[in-house]
Amino acid sequence: MGTPAVVGDDGVARCPWGAGDPVSRAYHDTEWGMRVSGEAAHLERLTLEAFQSGLSWLTILNKRPAFRAAFAGFDADVVAAYGPADVERLMADAGIVRNLRKVEAAITNARATVALREQGGLEAFLWSFRPEPGPAPVTTADVPTTSPESVAMSKALKKAGFAHVGPTTMYALMEAIGLVDDHLAGCHRRGCAG
């Protein structure tokens, strides 16, 4: 049985994960489920979702400024040019998650993002998988971890040369950038998706 929207000490109803600590609350209230714009913003979300795999999202949010510094503000051209010395530098950076597979995937994905410009770019590519809006989830049990669209997106990204983009990670990306609105019924952010 899932948890419904939770009313915080400020009297505002939120998804349970966004009702606790101030960092998660700020992200929930101002970003999650909102459409982002531009290649760097989409590459950042894709990269952070890949790094989050197996970790808490709060860990990633707390390290976000360090990730932005380490990956040049997610400028695909800069990151695509990273070489072995940059990988070493990143693996020594305690401010980010030091996982070699994920670091290498971030560089691979920047290169794939640059290549994708010939087909309209990362933003248009990701948004081409937007499903028809579904009913509002009432509790956390109603929120899926994958969808047919996230499976298709994952396959298409892998075919385009991306790494660490499994269906569950891509579903989390879809939620984060507003491709799907998984704010619970009763949450004050329900309906904010792009």
C-alpha positions in Angstrom: 0.0 0.0 0.0 1.4 3.4 -1.0 1.5 6.7 0.7 -0.7 9.6 -0.4 0.4 13.2 -0.5 1.7 14.5 2.8 0.9 17.8 4.4 4.0 19.5 5.7 4.6 21.7 8.7 4.0 24.6 6.3 0.4 23.3 5.6 1.3 22.4 1.9 0.6 19.0 0.5 3.5 17.3 -1.3 4.7 14.0 -2.6 6.1 12.1 0.4 9.7 12.2 -0.8 9.5 16.0 -1.1 8.0 16.7 2.3 11.0 16.1 4.4 14.4 17.7 4.3 14.8 21.3 2.9 16.9 20.2 -0.1 14.4 17.6 -1.3 11.5 20.0 -0.6 13.1 22.8 -2.7 13.8 20.4 -5.6 10.3 19.0 -5.4 8.6 22.5 -5.3 10.7 24.3 -7.9 12.1 21.7 -10.3 10.9 18.1 -10.3 8.3 17.6 -13.0 8.9 21.0 -14.6 10.1 21.2 -18.2 13.7 22.3 -18.7 15.0 24.0 -21.7 18.2 23.5 -23.7 20.8 20.9 -24.4 22.9 21.4 -21.2 19.8 21.2 -18.9 18.7 17.9 -20.5 22.3 16.5 -20.5 22.6 17.5 -16.8 19.4 15.7 -15.8 20.3 12.6 -17.9 23.8 12.6 -16.3 22.5 13.1 -12.7 19.9 10.3 -13.1 22.6 7.9 -14.3 24.8 8.8 -11.3 21.9 8.4 -8.9 21.4 4.8 -9.9 21.9 2.8 -6.6 22.1 5.9 -4.5 19.7 8.3 -2.8 18.5 11.3 -4.8 19.4 13.5 -1.9 23.1 12.5 -2.2 23.0 13.6 -5.9 21.2 16.9 -5.0 23.7 17.7 -2.3 26.6 17.1 -4.8 25.0 18.9 -7.7 27.1 22.1 -7.5 30.2 19.8 -7.6 28.8 17.9 -10.6 28.2 21.1 -12.4 31.8 22.3 -11.8 33.3 18.9 -12.7 31.3 18.6 -15.9 31.7 22.2 -17.1 28.1 23.1 -16.6 27.2 20.1 -18.7 28.5 21.8 -21.9 28.4 18.8 -24.2 31.3 20.0 -26.4 33.6 20.5 -23.4 32.8 17.2 -21.8 32.9 15.3 -25.1 36.6 16.4 -25.4 37.5 14.9 -21.9 40.3 12.4 -22.1 42.2 10.1 -19.7 43.6 12.9 -17.6 40.0 14.3 -17.1 38.8 10.8 -16.0 41.6 10.7 -13.5 40.7 14.2 -12.2 37.0 13.2 -11.9 37.8 10.0 -10.1 39.9 12.0 -7.6 37.0 14.6 -7.1 35.4 13.8 -3.7 32.7 16.3 -4.5 31.0 14.0 -7.0 30.2 10.3 -7.1 33.4 8.5 -8.0 32.3 5.6 -10.0 34.4 4.9 -13.1 31.5 3.4 -15.1 29.3 6.4 -14.5 32.1 8.9 -15.1 32.9 7.2 -18.4 29.2 7.1 -19.3 28.9 10.8 -18.7 31.7 11.5 -21.2 30.2 8.9 -23.7 26.8 10.6 -23.3 28.3 14.1 -24.0 29.8 12.7 -27.2 26.5 11.1 -28.2 24.7 14.4 -27.4 27.0 16.2 -29.8 26.4 13.6 -32.5 22.6 13.8 -31.9 22.6 17.4 -33.0 22.4 16.2 -36.6 19.0 14.6 -35.8 17.5 17.7 -34.1 19.3 17.4 -30.7 19.0 15.8 -27.3 16.0 17.9 -26.2 13.8 17.1 -29.2 14.9 13.5 -29.1 13.9 13.0 -25.5 10.6 14.8 -25.9 9.7 12.6 -28.9 9.0 9.9 -26.3 6.4 12.0 -24.4 3.3 9.8 -23.6 -0.3 10.9 -23.5 -1.0 12.2 -19.9 -2.4 9.5 -17.7 -4.5 9.7 -14.5 -2.9 11.2 -11.4 -1.3 8.7 -9.1 -3.1 8.7 -5.8 -0.4 7.1 -3.7 3.3 6.2 -4.2 2.1 2.6 -5.1 0.5 4.1 -8.2 3.8 5.5 -9.6 5.5 3.1 -12.0 9.3 2.7 -12.3 9.2 2.1 -16.1 6.8 2.6 -18.9 6.6 1.5 -22.6 8.0 5.0 -23.5 11.0 4.7 -21.1 11.8 1.3 -22.5 11.6 2.7 -26.0 13.7 5.8 -25.0 16.3 3.6 -23.4 16.7 1.4 -26.5 16.8 4.5 -28.8 19.4 6.2 -26.7 21.6 3.1 -26.6 21.3 2.8 -30.4 22.4 6.5 -30.6 25.6 5.6 -28.5 24.4 6.6 -25.0 25.4 4.5 -21.9 23.9 3.9 -18.5 20.4 4.8 -19.8 18.3 1.9 -18.7 14.5 2.0 -18.7 14.2 2.8 -14.9 16.8 5.5 -15.1 15.0 7.0 -18.2 11.6 6.9 -16.5 13.1 8.9 -13.6 14.5 11.3 -16.2 11.0 11.6 -17.8 9.5 12.4 -14.4 12.3 15.0 -13.6 11.9 17.0 -16.8 8.1 16.9 -17.0 7.6 14.3 -19.7 5.3 12.6 -17.3 3.6 14.2 -14.3 3.9 11.8 -11.4 3.1 14.4 -8.7 0.5 12.7 -6.6 -3.2 13.7 -6.6 -3.4 16.2 -3.8 0.2 17.4 -4.2 0.3 21.2 -4.8 2.6 20.6 -7.8 0.3 18.3 -9.6 -0.3 19.7 -13.1 2.9 21.7 -13.3 4.6 19.5 -15.9 5.6 21.0 -19.3 
